[in-house]
Amino acid sequence: MMEEKPDEKALTEAVSVTGYTVRSVKTEPFEKKKFSVFRK
């Protein structure tokens, strides 16, 4: 998780050297989900 948006070009270049292709980059705000073992 990051406060600022990631550098899409840097991410694309980092993934490209592994042999994969980045088709798109999507960012969304983090939403903490509630979790309970005793759900109703």
Kinemage of the C-alpha trace (Angstrom):
@kinemage 1
@onewidth
@group {chain A} dominant
@subgroup {mainchain}
@vectorlist {calphas} color= white
{ca met a 1} P 0.000 0.000 0.000
{ca met a 2} L 1.241 3.418 -0.911
{ca glu a 3} L 0.145 6.957 -0.160
{ca glu a 4} L 0.950 8.176 -3.686
{ca lys a 5} L 0.214 6.570 -7.041
{ca pro a 6} L 2.921 4.223 -8.374
{ca asp a 7} L 5.074 5.169 -11.377
{ca glu a 8} L 3.346 3.212 -14.157
{ca lys a 9} L 6.332 3.446 -16.517
{ca ala a 10} L 8.706 2.038 -13.890
{ca leu a 11} L 6.299 -0.797 -13.094
{ca thr a 12} L 5.894 -1.648 -16.775
{ca glu a 13} L 9.664 -1.693 -17.330
{ca ala a 14} L 10.268 -3.832 -14.226
{ca val a 15} L 7.688 -6.403 -15.339
{ca ser a 16} L 8.883 -6.375 -18.976
{ca val a 17} L 12.361 -7.623 -18.052
{ca thr a 18} L 10.754 -10.754 -16.560
{ca gly a 19} L 9.201 -11.640 -19.921
{ca tyr a 20} L 5.648 -10.614 -19.069
{ca thr a 21} L 3.628 -7.829 -20.696
{ca val a 22} L 1.691 -5.212 -18.753
{ca arg a 23} L -1.615 -4.495 -20.459
{ca ser a 24} L -2.920 -1.968 -17.933
{ca val a 25} L -2.336 -0.581 -14.461
{ca lys a 26} L -5.280 0.005 -12.128
{ca thr a 27} L -5.193 1.684 -8.732
{ca glu a 28} L -7.959 1.792 -6.138
{ca pro a 29} L -8.201 3.219 -2.638
{ca phe a 30} L -7.668 0.711 0.168
{ca glu a 31} L -10.796 -0.250 2.091
{ca lys a 32} L -10.309 -2.208 5.279
{ca lys a 33} L -12.809 -5.056 5.449
{ca lys a 34} L -14.356 -6.171 8.709
{ca phe a 35} L -13.728 -9.799 9.591
{ca ser a 36} L -15.340 -11.809 12.310
{ca val a 37} L -15.082 -15.492 13.104
{ca phe a 38} L -18.567 -15.312 14.631
{ca arg a 39} L -20.572 -13.987 11.669
{ca lys a 40} L -24.322 -13.724 11.868
